[in-house]
Amino acid sequence: MISDGIVPPAARSAVEQLQAYSAPLEGRRSMLRLDFNENTIGPSPLVAEALRGFSTEEIAIYPEYDGLRDAVVRNLLETGCRPGLQSDQVGLFNGVDAAIHAVFHAYGDAGERVLTTSPTFGYYTPCARMQGMTIDAIPYEGEAFTYPLAAIQASLQETTPRLLLICNPNNPTGTRLAPEAILDLAASAPQTLVVVDELYEAFTGDSVLPAADFSATPNLLVFRSLSKTAGLAALRIGFAIGHPGVIDRVGRVTGPYEVNSVAVAAAFAALADQSYVDAYVAEVLRARDWTLQALRSAGIRHHCDGGNYLLVWPKQPVAVVDAALRGEGILIRSMAGKPLVDGCFRVSIGTTSQMQRFVEAFLRLDP
């Protein structure tokens, strides 16, 4: 029992001022999960087979990563990455969240500046603040949420931010930035680490990797994941791709066994079944087209550009619609309080049948 009046030691001042990132709620497994942009049907059968064959001996020993970086490289080359990528240019992480945290830990110091956009993925901010960094978040432009390229370019020239974070396509606005523009930004600011978060790239095809030359732009780092397309969100495995020197330095601030053996086995299986991922992405794109047509026909304000998600502005308050849909067993993600998108919600795109269920319920509950 904790005694009244006795408090634990204070953390660092930067941590004491932090608000924890809002993670998924418990009790989601029985629901239609359209709130956190996950794969909505599960991973390849090869993944399930690999996990069923996982031995007790493998559980009892520390993880081994032999060959996994090579498997990532092979997969990236098969899906369009620039030839010449080597295994020492791939970092393994306990999900991209851990990769983001490691980048800030390796490259961010108190008082230094982070340049990014607003709104964007919410985890960037607590990572910056826990390092005592200053955040310069430039808003997206207009109702189309256009990337503020000129303002970003000007900011890079006026000062030298330690990090430039580009979520491409952006979560939650779906905003896309052409690979050529990203490479130009990196080339124009060689002392800034330009981090490109490509978790949703498969749904747009805007990856910078086919054009990236890490010897020419060693300040470029790209994140990829097996959560959104391959369905491994619960196992937490992500990758960073970049110059060997950057990968080495980011790896120095992580633990030696950060990625567990179950995730490694699942990753090997998922990477070996690219056709499964391709089929799932194709179905999501079909479902996205169907959903957009249904919303247009109903006269519902919405916005969709890239990614496996879109924004919807309901007629009723978002909290009312959120609660009503939850009562129907459907989860969405409220954007309440977020700059530029307050008053709407983000809905992930699943299969066509799942989106038909969502649209029918939404139109009935928000007439």
MIDOVEX-326257 format. One record per residue: z, x, y of N, C-alpha, C in turn. Coordinates in steps of 0.1 Angstrom, whole numbers, padded with zeros to 4 digits, always signed. Each point is the difference from the previous one (the first is absolute). Example, Ala and Ser with C-alpha at 12.3 -4.5 7.8 and 13.67 -1.06 7.14 Angstrom:
BEGIN
+0078+0132-0057+0000-0009+0012+0000+0009+0012
-0007-0004+0011+0000+0009+0011+0008-0008+0011
This chain:
BEGIN
+0000+0008-0012+0000-0008+0012+0000+0009+0012
-0008-0004+0011-0001+0008+0012+0011-0005+0009
+0008+0010+0005+0011-0004+0009-0005-0004+0014
+0007-0010+0006-0004-0004+0013+0003+0011+0010
-0009+0001+0010+0002+0010+0011-0005+0014-0003
-0003+0003-0012-0005+0014-0004-0015+0000+0000
-0006+0008+0008-0015+0000+0000-0005+0013-0005
-0012+0000-0006-0006+0012-0005-0004+0010+0011
-0003+0012-0003-0005+0010+0010-0013-0005+0006
-0002+0003+0013-0012-0004+0006-0012+0009-0004
-0012-0006-0001-0012+0008-0003-0005+0007+0012
-0011+0007-0001-0006+0005+0012-0003-0011+0010
+0001+0004+0013-0002-0011+0010-0013-0007-0001
-0011+0007-0004-0013-0007-0002+0001-0010-0011
+0007+0003-0010+0002-0010-0011+0008-0011+0003
+0011+0002+0008+0009-0011+0004-0007-0010+0008
-0011+0004+0007-0007-0009+0009-0012-0007-0008
-0002+0003-0012-0011-0005-0008+0002-0014-0005
-0011-0008-0001+0000-0013-0008-0008+0003-0012
+0006-0004-0012-0007+0002-0012-0013-0008-0001
-0011+0006-0006-0012-0007-0002+0002-0012-0008
-0007-0011+0003+0002-0013-0007-0008+0001-0014
+0007+0001-0011-0006+0001-0013-0002-0014-0006
-0009-0001-0010-0002-0013-0007+0014-0006-0004
+0000-0014+0001+0012-0007-0004+0001+0000-0015
+0012-0002-0005+0002-0002-0015-0006-0013-0004
-0002-0002-0013-0004-0013-0005-0014-0004+0002
-0009+0010+0001-0014-0002+0003-0009-0002-0012
+0005+0004-0012-0008+0001-0012-0006-0013-0004
+0007-0011+0002-0005-0013-0004-0009-0007+0010
-0002+0007+0011-0008-0006+0011-0014+0005+0001
-0009-0007+0007-0013+0005+0004+0002+0010+0011
-0001+0013-0002+0004+0010+0009-0012+0004+0009
+0000-0007+0011-0011+0003+0010+0007+0006+0013
+0011+0007-0002+0008+0005+0012-0001+0015+0002
-0002+0008-0010+0001+0014+0001-0013+0008-0005
-0011-0007+0000-0013+0006-0003-0001+0007-0013
+0008-0005-0010-0001+0006-0013-0012-0005-0008
-0003+0007-0011-0009-0005-0010+0006-0012-0006
-0007-0011+0000+0006-0013-0005-0002-0004-0014
-0006+0009-0008-0003-0003-0014+0006+0010-0010
+0004+0012+0005+0006+0010-0008-0010+0011-0003
+0004+0011-0006-0008+0012-0002-0009-0002-0012
-0008+0010-0002-0010+0001-0012+0008-0001-0013
-0006-0005-0010+0006+0000-0014+0003+0014-0005
-0008+0010+0005+0003+0014-0004+0014+0004+0005
+0004-0005+0012+0013+0003+0005+0011-0006-0009
-0002-0013-0004+0010-0006-0009+0001+0007-0013
-0011+0005-0005-0001+0007-0013+0008+0013+0002
-0002+0007+0011+0007+0013+0002+0015-0002+0001
+0004-0011+0006+0014-0002+0002+0007-0004-0013
-0008-0008-0008+0006-0004-0013+0001+0012-0009
-0008+0010+0001+0001+0012-0008+0009+0011+0005
+0007-0003+0011+0009+0010+0006+0012+0002-0009
+0002+0013-0004+0010+0003-0010+0014+0003+0006
+0010-0001-0009+0014+0003+0005+0001+0015+0003
-0008+0008-0006+0001+0015+0003-0005+0002+0014
-0011-0007+0004-0005+0001+0014+0010-0005+0010
+0008-0009-0003+0010-0005+0009+0011+0010+0002
+0003+0008-0011+0011+0009+0001-0002+0013+0007
-0013+0003+0003-0003+0013+0007-0005-0003+0014
+0001+0011+0008-0005-0001+0013-0015-0002+0001
-0005-0006+0010-0015-0003+0001-0008+0013+0000
-0012-0001-0006-0010+0011+0001-0012-0006+0006
-0006+0008+0008-0012-0005+0008-0013+0007-0003
+0000+0007-0011-0012+0007-0005-0012-0009+0000
-0010+0003+0007-0013-0008-0001-0001-0012+0009
+0011-0004+0006-0001-0013+0008-0007+0003+0013
+0002+0011+0007-0007+0003+0012-0015+0002-0003
-0003+0006-0012-0014+0001-0004-0007-0014-0002
+0008-0009-0006-0005-0014-0002-0002-0007+0013
+0008+0002+0010-0002-0006+0013-0012+0006+0006
-0002+0013-0001-0012+0006+0006-0013-0006-0007
+0000-0001-0013-0012-0005-0007-0002-0014+0005
+0010-0009+0001-0002-0013+0004-0005-0001+0015
+0005+0009+0008-0005+0000+0014-0015+0004+0001
-0003+0010-0008-0014+0005+0000-0009-0011-0005
+0004-0007-0011-0008-0011-0005-0002-0011+0009
+0010-0002+0010-0001-0011+0009-0004+0004+0014
-0007+0012+0001-0006+0003+0012+0006+0011+0009
+0011+0006-0005+0006+0011+0008-0010+0012+0001
+0001+0007+0011-0008+0012+0003+0002+0010-0012
-0011+0006-0006+0002+0010-0010+0008+0012+0004
+0006+0006-0009+0008+0012+0003+0015-0002+0000
+0004-0012-0001+0015-0003+0001+0006+0007-0012
+0012+0006+0002+0007+0007-0011+0014-0006-0001
+0006+0002-0012+0013-0006-0003+0011+0004+0009
-0001+0012+0006+0011+0004+0010-0001-0007+0013
-0010-0009+0001-0002-0008+0012+0006-0014-0001
+0007-0002-0012+0005-0013-0003+0015+0001-0001
+0008-0008+0007+0014-0001-0002+0004-0013-0006
+0010+0001-0009+0005-0012-0007+0013-0005+0006
+0002-0013+0002+0012-0005+0006+0004-0013-0006
+0013-0003+0001+0006-0012-0005-0004-0012+0010
-0013-0003-0001-0006-0010+0009-0003+0006+0013
-0010-0006+0007-0004+0006+0013+0011-0001+0011
+0010-0009-0002+0012+0000+0009+0006+0013+0000
+0002+0006-0012+0006+0013-0001-0009+0011+0006
-0013-0001-0001-0009+0009+0006+0001-0001+0015
+0001-0012+0006+0002-0001+0014+0013+0007+0005
+0011-0003-0008+0013+0006+0004-0001+0015-0001
-0007+0005-0010-0001+0015-0002-0008+0006+0012
-0010-0006+0004-0008+0005+0012+0008+0001+0012
+0008-0011+0003+0009+0001+0012+0011+0011-0002
+0005+0001-0012+0010+0010-0003-0005+0014+0002
-0013+0002-0004-0006+0013+0000-0005+0004+0014
-0005-0010+0007-0007+0003+0013+0006-0006+0012
+0010-0008-0001+0006-0006+0012+0013+0005+0004
+0002+0004+0012+0012+0005+0006+0005-0009+0011
+0013+0000+0003+0006-0008+0011-0007+0004+0013
-0004-0011+0007-0006+0001+0013-0015+0001-0001
-0006+0003-0012-0014+0000-0001-0006-0014+0000
-0013-0001+0002-0007-0013+0002-0008-0004-0012
+0000-0013-0003-0009-0006-0010-0009-0009+0007
-0013+0001-0002-0010-0009+0006-0005-0009-0011
+0000-0013+0003-0005-0010-0010-0005-0012+0008
-0002-0011-0007-0004-0013+0006+0010-0011-0003
-0002-0011+0007+0009-0011-0002-0007-0014+0001
+0003-0008-0010+0009+0001-0011-0006+0008-0012
+0008+0006-0008-0004+0007-0012+0011+0000-0010
-0002+0008-0011+0009+0000-0011+0014+0003+0005
+0010-0008-0003+0013+0001+0006+0009+0012-0004
-0004+0007-0011+0008+0011-0005-0001+0012+0009
-0011+0001+0007-0002+0012+0009+0011+0002+0010
+0004-0011+0006+0010+0000+0010+0014+0005-0004
+0006-0005-0011+0013+0006-0004-0001+0014-0004
-0012+0004-0006-0001+0014-0004+0000+0009+0012
-0007-0004+0011+0000+0007+0012+0014+0001+0007
+0007-0011+0000+0013-0001+0006+0010+0008-0007
-0001+0001-0013+0010+0007-0008-0001+0015+0003
-0012+0004+0005-0002+0014+0004+0003+0003+0015
+0003-0011+0007+0002+0001+0014-0012+0002+0008
-0011-0005-0005-0013+0002+0007-0003-0012+0009
-0009+0003+0010-0004-0011+0009-0013-0006-0005
+0000-0013+0001-0012-0008-0005-0008-0005+0012
-0013+0003-0001-0010-0005+0010-0009-0009-0008
+0002-0013+0001-0008-0010-0008-0009-0007+0010
-0013+0002-0001-0010-0005+0009-0005-0014-0006
+0000-0010+0007-0004-0014-0005-0015+0000-0004
-0003-0008-0010-0013-0004-0003-0006-0008+0011
-0013-0001+0001-0006-0006+0012-0007-0013-0003
+0004-0011+0008-0006-0013-0001+0003-0008-0012
-0007-0011-0001+0003-0009-0011-0006+0005-0013
-0009+0009+0001-0006+0007-0012+0008+0011-0005
+0011+0004+0007+0009+0011-0004-0008+0013-0002
-0009+0003+0010-0008+0012-0001+0009+0013+0002
-0004+0010-0008+0008+0012+0001-0002+0006+0014
+0012+0004+0006+0000+0006+0014-0005+0014+0000
-0012+0003-0004-0005+0013-0002+0001+0008+0013
-0005-0005+0011+0000+0007+0013+0014+0004+0004
+0010-0009-0001+0013+0003+0003+0007+0010-0009
-0004+0000-0013+0005+0010-0009-0005+0014+0004
-0013+0000+0002-0007+0013+0004+0007+0005+0013
+0002-0008+0010+0006+0005+0012+0014+0005-0002
+0008-0007-0009+0014+0004-0002+0000+0014-0008
-0010+0002-0009-0001+0012-0007-0003+0012+0010
-0008-0003+0010-0003+0011+0009+0011+0002+0011
+0007-0010+0003+0010+0002+0011+0012+0007-0006
+0004-0003-0012+0011+0007-0006-0004+0004-0014
+0009+0007-0008-0003+0004-0014+0010-0007-0009
-0002-0012-0004+0010-0006-0009+0000+0007-0013
+0012+0000-0006+0002+0007-0013-0008-0007-0011
+0000-0013+0000-0007-0008-0010-0008-0011+0007
-0012-0003-0006-0008-0012+0003-0001-0008-0013
+0005-0012+0000+0000-0009-0012-0011-0010+0002
-0009-0001-0010-0011-0009+0000+0000-0008-0013
+0004-0013+0001-0001-0008-0012-0014-0007+0000
-0008+0004-0011-0014-0004+0001-0005-0005-0014
-0002-0014-0001+0002-0010+0010+0014-0002+0003
+0003-0005+0012+0013-0001+0005+0008-0012-0006
+0012+0002-0003+0009-0011-0005+0009-0003+0012
+0000-0012+0006-0006-0013-0006-0013-0005+0006
-0006+0007+0010-0011-0006+0007-0013+0002-0007
-0001+0009-0010-0012+0002-0007-0010+0009+0007
+0004+0005+0012-0009+0008+0008-0005+0012-0007
-0014+0003+0001-0006+0011-0006-0005+0010+0010
+0001+0013-0004-0005+0010+0009-0009+0009-0009
-0012+0002+0006-0010+0008-0008+0004+0014-0003
-0003+0005-0012+0004+0013-0004-0004+0011+0010
-0012-0002+0006-0005+0010+0010+0010+0001+0012
+0005-0011+0004+0009+0000+0012+0013+0007-0004
+0005-0002-0012+0012+0006-0005-0002+0015+0000
-0011+0005-0005-0003+0014-0001-0001+0006+0014
-0005-0007+0009-0001+0004+0014+0014+0002+0006
+0008-0010-0003+0014+0001+0006+0007+0012-0006
-0001+0003-0013+0006+0011-0006-0005+0013+0006
-0013+0001+0002-0006+0012+0005+0004+0003+0014
+0002-0011+0008+0004+0001+0014+0014+0004+0002
+0009-0001-0010+0014+0003+0001+0005+0008-0011
-0004+0013-0001+0003+0008-0012+0015+0003-0002
+0009-0002+0010+0014+0002-0001+0007-0013-0004
-0007-0011-0001+0006-0013-0004-0004-0003-0015
+0010-0003-0008-0003-0004-0014-0004-0015+0001
-0013-0002-0004-0006-0013+0000+0002-0006-0014
+0008-0010-0001+0003-0006-0013-0007-0014-0001
-0009-0001-0011-0008-0012-0001+0006-0008-0013
+0005-0011+0003+0006-0009-0011-0011-0009-0005
-0005+0004-0012-0011-0008-0006+0004-0009-0012
+0011-0006+0001+0004-0008-0012-0009-0012-0002
-0007-0004+0010-0008-0012-0002-0015+0003+0001
-0003+0013-0001-0014+0005+0002-0010-0007-0010
+0005-0002-0012-0009-0005-0011-0006-0014+0004
+0006-0007+0009-0004-0013+0003-0010+0000+0012
-0003+0012+0006-0009+0001+0011-0010+0011-0002
+0003+0011-0007-0009+0011-0002-0001+0009+0012
+0011+0001+0008-0001+0008+0013+0007+0013-0002
+0001+0005-0012+0008+0013-0002-0006+0012+0007
+0009+0008+0005-0004+0012+0007-0003+0011-0010
+0004-0001-0013-0001+0011-0010-0014+0004-0003
-0010-0009-0001-0013+0005-0002-0006+0009+0010
+0005-0001+0012-0005+0009+0011+0010+0011+0004
+0012+0000-0005+0010+0009+0004-0002+0014-0006
+0001+0010+0009+0000+0014-0004+0013+0006+0005
+0009+0002-0010+0014+0004+0004+0001+0014+0005
-0011+0008-0003+0000+0014+0005-0004+0000+0015
-0007-0010+0004-0004-0002+0014+0010-0007+0008
+0007-0010-0006+0010-0008+0006+0013+0000-0009
+0007+0012+0000+0012+0001-0008+0011-0008+0004
-0001-0006+0012+0011-0009+0006-0002-0015-0004
-0009-0002-0010-0002-0014-0005+0007-0002-0013
+0007-0011-0002+0007-0003-0012-0003-0015-0003
-0003-0003-0013-0004-0014-0004+0009-0005-0011
+0005-0012+0002+0009-0006-0010-0008-0010-0009
+0002+0000-0013-0005-0010-0009+0011-0005-0009
-0002-0011-0006+0010-0006-0009-0006-0007-0012
+0008-0003-0010-0005-0008-0011+0007-0014+0000
+0006-0003+0011+0008-0013+0001-0009-0012+0003
-0009+0001+0009-0008-0011+0005-0011-0004-0009
-0007+0009-0006-0011-0003-0008+0003+0001-0015
+0007+0011-0004+0002+0002-0014+0012-0007-0006
+0008-0006+0009+0011-0009-0004+0013+0008-0005
+0002+0012+0006+0012+0008-0004+0011+0000+0010
+0001-0011+0008+0010+0000+0011+0014+0003-0005
+0004-0006-0011+0014+0001-0005+0003+0015-0004
-0010+0007-0004+0002+0014-0005+0000+0010+0011
-0004-0003+0013+0001+0009+0011-0007+0013-0002
-0013+0001+0001-0007+0012+0000-0011+0000+0010
+0000+0011+0008-0010+0002+0011-0004+0014+0001
-0011+0002+0008-0006+0013+0001-0002+0004+0014
+0000+0013+0003-0004+0005+0013-0011+0010-0003
-0011-0001+0008-0012+0009-0003-0002+0008+0013
-0001+0013+0000-0002+0007+0012-0002+0015-0003
+0002+0008+0011-0001+0015-0001+0012+0005-0009
-0003+0010-0009+0011+0004-0009+0013+0005+0008
-0002+0005+0012+0012+0004+0008+0008-0012+0004
-0006-0011+0004+0007-0012+0004+0007-0006-0012
-0007-0001-0011+0006-0005-0013+0012+0008-0004
-0001+0013+0001+0011+0009-0003+0012-0003+0008
-0002-0001+0013+0011-0002+0010+0007-0014-0002
-0008-0010-0002+0006-0013-0002+0007+0000-0014
-0005+0007-0010+0007+0000-0013+0013+0008+0001
+0002+0009+0010+0012+0007+0000+0012-0008+0003
-0002-0012+0006+0012-0008+0004+0002-0012-0009
-0007+0000-0012+0003-0010-0010+0006+0006-0012
+0007-0008-0008+0006+0005-0012-0010+0004-0011
+0005+0008-0010-0009+0006-0010-0005-0011-0010
+0007-0011-0001-0003-0010-0010-0001-0014+0006
-0006-0001+0012+0000-0012+0008-0007-0011-0007
-0011+0003-0007-0008-0010-0007+0004-0001-0014
+0004-0012-0005+0005+0000-0014-0011-0001-0010
+0004+0003-0013-0009+0001-0011-0008-0012-0003
+0007-0012+0002-0007-0013-0003-0011-0002+0010
+0003+0003+0013-0011-0001+0010-0011+0010-0003
+0003+0012-0005-0011+0009-0003-0009-0005-0012
+0006-0005-0010-0007-0006-0011-0009-0011+0004
+0006-0009+0008-0008-0011+0006-0012+0004+0009
+0003+0010+0008-0010+0005+0009-0012+0006-0008
+0002+0008-0011-0010+0005-0008-0009-0011-0005
+0007-0011-0005-0008-0011-0006-0008-0008+0011
+0006-0002+0011-0006-0007+0011-0013+0008+0005
+0002+0013+0002-0011+0008+0005-0012+0001-0010
+0004-0003-0013-0011+0001-0011-0007-0013-0001
+0004-0011+0008-0007-0013-0001-0004-0004+0014
-0009+0007+0006-0005-0003+0013-0007-0013+0000
-0007-0004-0011-0007-0012-0001+0009-0012+0002
+0013+0001-0005+0009-0011+0002+0003-0002+0015
+0003+0011+0007+0002+0000+0014-0012-0006+0008
-0012+0005-0004-0012-0005+0007-0001-0015-0002
+0003-0005-0012-0002-0015-0003+0011-0008+0008
+0012+0006+0001+0010-0007+0008-0003-0001+0015
-0005+0012+0005-0004+0000+0014-0011-0010+0003
-0010-0001-0009-0011-0009+0002+0005-0014+0000
+0009-0004-0009+0006-0013+0000+0008-0003+0013
+0007+0009+0005+0007-0002+0013-0010-0002+0011
-0011+0007+0000-0009-0002+0011-0007-0014-0001
-0003-0004-0012-0005-0014-0002+0010-0010+0005
+0013+0002-0004+0010-0009+0004+0002+0000+0016
-0001+0012+0006+0001+0001+0014-0011-0008+0007
-0012+0001-0005-0012-0008+0006+0003-0015-0002
+0005-0004-0011+0003-0014-0002+0011-0005+0009
+0010+0008+0002+0011-0004+0008-0004-0001+0015
-0008+0010+0004-0005-0001+0014-0008-0012+0003
-0009-0004-0010-0008-0011+0002+0009-0013+0001
+0010-0001-0009+0009-0011+0000+0008-0001+0013
+0004+0011+0006+0008-0001+0012-0010-0003+0012
-0012+0005+0000-0010-0004+0010-0002-0015+0000
-0003-0005-0012-0003-0014-0002+0012-0009+0005
+0012+0005-0001+0012-0008+0004+0003+0002+0014
-0007+0009+0007+0003+0003+0014+0013+0008+0003
+0004+0008-0010+0012+0007+0001-0003+0014+0006
+0008+0003+0010-0002+0014+0007+0005+0010-0010
-0008+0010-0002+0003+0011-0009-0007+0013+0004
+0004+0011-0005-0006+0013+0002-0001+0008-0012
-0012+0005-0003-0001+0009-0012-0011+0010+0003
+0003+0013-0004-0009+0011+0002-0001+0008-0013
+0010+0008-0002+0001+0008-0012+0013-0003-0008
+0000+0005-0012+0012-0001-0009+0000-0013-0008
+0010-0001-0009+0002-0012-0008+0010-0010+0006
-0002-0003+0013+0009-0009+0007-0007-0005+0012
+0005-0010+0006-0005-0005+0013+0012-0007+0007
-0003-0002+0013+0010-0007+0009-0003-0014+0002
+0010-0009+0000-0002-0014+0002+0010-0005+0010
-0005-0008+0010+0008-0006+0010+0002-0015-0003
+0012-0004-0005+0002-0014-0004+0003-0008+0013
-0001-0013-0002+0003-0010+0011+0015-0001+0002
+0007+0000-0010+0015+0000+0001+0005+0014+0001
+0013+0001+0004+0007+0013+0000-0002+0007-0013
-0001+0014+0000-0002+0007-0012+0012-0002-0010
+0012+0000+0006+0011-0001-0009+0000-0013-0008
-0005-0011+0006-0001-0013-0007-0010+0001-0011
-0012+0006+0003-0011+0001-0010+0005+0009-0011
+0006+0011+0003+0005+0010-0010+0010-0007-0010
+0009-0007+0006+0010-0007-0009-0007-0011-0009
-0009-0007+0006-0007-0011-0007-0009+0006-0012
-0007+0011+0003-0007+0006-0010+0009+0006-0011
+0011+0006+0004+0009+0005-0010+0005-0011-0009
+0002-0012+0006+0004-0011-0009-0011-0004-0010
-0012+0004+0003-0011-0003-0009-0003+0012-0010
+0009+0010+0001-0001+0012-0008-0010+0010+0005
-0003+0000+0013-0010+0009+0005+0006+0009+0011
-0001+0013+0000+0006+0009+0009-0011+0005+0010
+0003+0000+0013-0008+0006+0010+0009+0009+0008
-0006+0007+0010+0008+0010+0008-0001-0004+0015
+0011-0004+0005+0001-0004+0014-0002+0012+0009
-0007-0001+0011-0002+0011+0010+0009-0003+0012
+0010-0008-0001+0009-0003+0011+0006+0012+0006
-0001+0001+0013+0006+0012+0007-0009+0012+0001
-0012+0000-0007-0009+0012+0001-0009-0002+0012
-0002+0011+0007-0009+0000+0012-0014-0005-0003
-0005-0008+0008-0014-0006-0001-0002-0010-0011
+0008+0000-0010-0002-0010-0011+0011-0009-0002
+0010+0000+0009+0011-0010-0001-0006-0014+0000
+0005-0008-0009-0005-0014-0001-0009-0002-0011
-0004+0010-0008-0009-0001-0011+0007+0005-0013
-0007-0001-0011+0005+0006-0012-0011+0007-0007
+0004+0010-0008-0010+0007-0008+0000-0005-0014
-0012-0003-0006+0000-0004-0014-0009+0010-0007
+0005+0004-0012-0007+0009-0008-0011-0008-0007
-0011+0007-0004-0011-0006-0007+0002+0003-0015
+0001-0010-0008+0000+0002-0015-0013-0004-0006
+0000-0007-0011-0012-0005-0006-0004-0013+0006
-0012-0004-0003-0006-0013+0006+0009-0012-0003
+0005-0001-0012+0008-0011-0004+0014+0001+0007
+0005+0011+0002+0013+0002+0007-0002-0004+0015
-0011+0004+0006-0003-0004+0014-0003-0015+0001
-0006-0006-0009-0002-0014+0000+0014-0008+0000
+0009+0006-0008+0014-0006+0000+0006+0001+0013
-0001+0012+0006+0006+0003+0014-0006-0010+0010
-0013+0000+0001-0007-0008+0010+0004-0015-0001
-0001-0005-0012+0004-0014-0002+0014-0003+0005
+0009+0009-0004+0014-0002+0004+0002+0001+0015
-0006+0010+0006+0001+0003+0014-0006-0012+0009
-0012-0005-0004-0006-0010+0008+0008-0013-0002
+0007-0002-0011+0008-0012-0002+0013+0001+0008
+0006+0012+0001+0013+0002+0006-0001+0002+0015
-0012+0004+0005-0002+0003+0014-0012-0008+0005
+0000-0013-0001-0012-0008+0004-0003+0000+0014
